[in-house]
Amino acid sequence: MDAGDWISLAGVVVSASAAIWAAVSASKSKTAQDEATKQAGIATQAAVEAASAEKRSADAAERSANALEEQNQMAAEQAAIAEGVPWTIQYRRGSTYELWNDSDTPKFQVSIGGEGVLRDVTAERIDGRSCVTFMGLDASGVGNRVDVTWHRLAGAGDPALTWTGIKPAK
């Protein structure tokens, strides 16, 4: 064999080696691509499941908040019913009257007015079993109605409640 044949043979060997190397690399690349596609599918499925779980959790939290709000509203209504009308008016002397909080709980932002009141009065707080004085309007032909507005919670964070009473006779 002469040198030209050896060179040709070497070229064939190098070409065959390159072809084998390319085939092996392509196979590895295909395997890696398949694995990457599989992992991407798993990651996508996990993301979908996480989003679904998050939505279920948010829905459950909203239902819980709504139930708590309803429970608080029912408790407030039951407390108001149990308390009934907490006020009585008592005559003291002259034109002085007292508005008594007959309940055991304080009342807040208590406003006293109406046709039977000389000057409207607002008390920030009237403790349970306590009173505040006001001046009655005792002129002839004037009504005896006393309007009371109050809140059960400090800071007026609840709806105002109202009651209308009549000044007692002197």
C-alpha positions as CSV (number, residue, x, y, z in Angstrom):
1,M,0.0,0.0,0.0
2,D,1.3,3.3,-0.9
3,A,1.1,6.6,0.9
4,G,-2.0,7.8,-1.0
5,D,-3.9,4.7,0.0
6,W,-3.0,5.2,3.6
7,I,-4.1,8.8,3.5
8,S,-7.4,7.8,1.9
9,L,-7.9,5.1,4.6
10,A,-7.1,7.6,7.3
11,G,-9.6,10.0,5.8
12,V,-12.3,7.2,5.8
13,V,-11.5,6.4,9.5
14,V,-11.7,10.0,10.6
15,S,-14.9,10.5,8.7
16,A,-16.4,7.3,10.2
17,S,-15.3,8.4,13.6
18,A,-16.9,11.8,13.2
19,A,-20.1,10.2,11.9
20,I,-20.2,7.9,15.0
21,W,-19.4,10.8,17.3
22,A,-22.2,12.9,15.7
23,A,-24.7,10.0,16.0
24,V,-23.8,9.5,19.7
25,S,-24.0,13.2,20.4
26,A,-27.4,13.4,18.6
27,S,-28.7,10.5,20.6
28,K,-27.5,12.2,23.9
29,S,-29.0,15.5,22.7
30,K,-32.3,13.8,21.9
31,T,-32.4,12.1,25.3
32,A,-31.6,15.4,27.0
33,Q,-34.2,17.2,25.0
34,D,-36.8,14.5,25.9
35,E,-35.8,14.7,29.6
36,A,-36.1,18.5,29.5
37,T,-39.5,18.3,27.8
38,K,-40.6,15.8,30.5
39,Q,-39.4,18.0,33.3
40,A,-41.1,21.0,31.8
41,G,-44.4,19.1,31.7
42,I,-43.9,18.1,35.4
43,A,-43.1,21.7,36.3
44,T,-46.2,23.0,34.4
45,Q,-48.4,20.5,36.1
46,A,-47.0,21.5,39.5
47,A,-47.7,25.1,38.7
48,V,-51.2,24.4,37.7
49,E,-51.8,22.4,40.8
50,A,-50.3,25.1,43.0
51,A,-52.5,27.8,41.4
52,S,-55.6,25.6,42.0
53,A,-54.6,25.0,45.6
54,E,-54.1,28.8,46.1
55,K,-57.5,29.5,44.7
56,R,-59.1,26.9,46.9
57,S,-57.3,28.4,49.9
58,A,-58.4,31.9,49.0
59,D,-62.0,30.8,48.6
60,A,-61.9,29.0,51.9
61,A,-60.5,32.1,53.6
62,E,-63.3,34.3,52.1
63,R,-65.9,31.8,53.3
64,S,-64.4,31.8,56.7
65,A,-64.3,35.6,56.8
66,N,-68.0,35.8,55.7
67,A,-69.0,33.3,58.4
68,L,-67.1,35.2,61.1
69,E,-68.8,38.5,60.0
70,E,-72.2,36.8,60.1
71,Q,-71.4,35.4,63.5
72,N,-70.3,38.8,64.8
73,Q,-73.5,40.4,63.4
74,M,-75.7,37.8,65.1
75,A,-73.8,38.3,68.4
76,A,-74.3,42.0,68.2
77,E,-78.0,41.6,67.4
78,Q,-78.4,39.1,70.3
79,A,-76.6,41.5,72.7
80,A,-78.9,44.4,71.6
81,I,-82.0,42.2,72.1
82,A,-80.8,41.0,75.5
83,E,-80.0,44.5,76.6
84,G,-83.4,46.0,75.6
85,V,-83.9,49.7,76.3
86,P,-81.1,50.7,78.7
87,W,-82.5,54.2,79.6
88,T,-84.7,55.8,82.2
89,I,-85.3,59.4,82.9
90,Q,-85.6,60.7,86.5
91,Y,-86.6,64.1,87.8
92,R,-84.2,65.7,90.2
93,R,-85.2,69.3,91.1
94,G,-86.1,72.5,89.3
95,S,-85.6,71.8,85.6
96,T,-82.9,69.2,86.2
97,Y,-83.4,65.6,85.0
98,E,-81.1,62.6,84.9
99,L,-80.8,60.1,82.1
100,W,-79.8,56.8,83.6
101,N,-78.0,53.9,81.9
102,D,-79.8,51.0,83.5
103,S,-77.6,48.4,81.8
104,D,-74.3,47.0,83.1
105,T,-72.4,48.1,80.0
106,P,-71.2,51.6,79.1
107,K,-72.7,53.6,76.3
108,F,-70.8,56.0,74.1
109,Q,-71.4,59.2,72.2
110,V,-74.8,59.6,74.0
111,S,-76.8,62.5,72.6
112,I,-79.8,63.9,74.5
113,G,-82.2,66.2,72.7
114,G,-85.8,66.6,71.7
115,E,-88.7,69.0,72.4
116,G,-88.5,68.4,76.2
117,V,-84.8,69.3,76.4
118,L,-83.7,72.9,77.0
119,R,-80.1,72.5,75.5
120,D,-79.0,69.3,73.7
121,V,-76.3,67.4,75.6
122,T,-73.7,65.0,74.4
123,A,-71.8,62.7,76.8
124,E,-68.7,60.8,75.5
125,R,-69.5,57.9,77.8
126,I,-72.1,56.9,80.4
127,D,-71.0,53.9,82.4
128,G,-73.5,51.2,83.3
129,R,-75.7,52.1,86.3
130,S,-74.6,55.8,85.9
131,C,-76.4,58.9,84.8
132,V,-75.9,62.3,83.1
133,T,-77.9,65.4,83.9
134,F,-79.7,67.6,81.4
135,M,-82.0,70.6,81.7
136,G,-85.6,70.0,80.7
137,L,-87.7,72.6,78.9
138,D,-90.6,73.0,81.2
139,A,-92.5,75.8,79.5
140,S,-96.3,75.5,79.1
141,G,-97.4,73.9,75.9
142,V,-93.9,72.3,75.2
143,G,-93.7,68.6,74.7
144,N,-92.1,66.2,77.1
145,R,-90.3,64.0,74.5
146,V,-86.6,63.2,75.1
147,D,-84.7,61.7,72.2
148,V,-81.5,59.7,73.0
149,T,-79.0,58.4,70.5
150,W,-76.0,56.3,71.5
151,H,-73.4,53.8,70.4
152,R,-72.6,50.5,72.1
153,L,-69.0,50.6,71.0
154,A,-66.4,53.3,71.7
155,G,-65.3,55.3,68.7
156,A,-68.8,55.1,67.1
157,G,-67.7,52.0,65.2
158,D,-71.3,50.6,65.2
159,P,-74.6,51.9,64.0
160,A,-76.2,54.5,66.2
161,L,-79.2,53.3,68.3
162,T,-82.1,55.6,69.3
163,W,-84.7,55.7,72.0
164,T,-87.5,58.2,72.7
165,G,-88.6,58.7,76.3
166,I,-90.9,61.0,78.2
167,K,-89.8,63.3,81.0
168,P,-91.5,62.2,84.2
169,A,-93.8,64.6,86.1
170,K,-92.2,66.9,88.6
